[in-house]
């Protein structure tokens, strides 16, 4: 997919851990899948959301 800025579009995901402990394994599998298809740098947990903001800020400054 192309953006209006002539660069490729990257998807970023911010994930929150499930409230129910029995869903943690499913969460981990989903997170690993997203990391595999988009790159680990593009998948961020809520605990590391400040890192996500830094990534987006750096990309915006580059445009």
SVG drawing of the C-alpha trace seen along z (x, -y; Angstrom):
<svg xmlns="http://www.w3.org/2000/svg" viewBox="-11 -17 25 37">
<polyline fill="none" stroke="black" stroke-width="0.4" points="0.0,0.0 1.3,-3.5 0.7,-6.7 0.3,-10.2 3.9,-10.9 5.2,-8.4 6.4,-6.0 5.0,-2.7 2.4,-2.5 3.3,-0.6 0.8,0.8 1.4,0.3 -0.4,2.2 -0.7,1.3 -1.8,4.3 -3.2,4.6 -2.9,7.7 -6.1,9.6 -7.8,9.1 -8.5,12.8 -5.4,14.9 -6.6,17.8 -6.4,15.7 -2.7,14.9 -1.5,17.8 -3.8,16.6 -2.6,13.1 1.1,14.2 0.3,16.2 -1.5,13.3 1.3,10.9 3.9,13.3 1.8,13.6 1.6,9.8 5.3,9.4 6.0,12.0 3.9,10.3 4.6,6.6 7.9,6.7 8.5,6.7 9.1,3.0 5.5,2.4 3.9,4.3 3.9,2.6 2.3,3.5 0.5,0.8 3.4,1.0 5.7,-0.2 3.4,-2.7 5.9,-5.6 8.2,-3.7 5.4,-3.6 5.0,-7.4 8.8,-7.8 8.6,-5.6 5.8,-7.6 7.4,-10.9 10.6,-9.9 8.6,-8.9 6.7,-12.2 10.0,-14.2 11.3,-12.3 8.5,-13.6"/>
</svg>
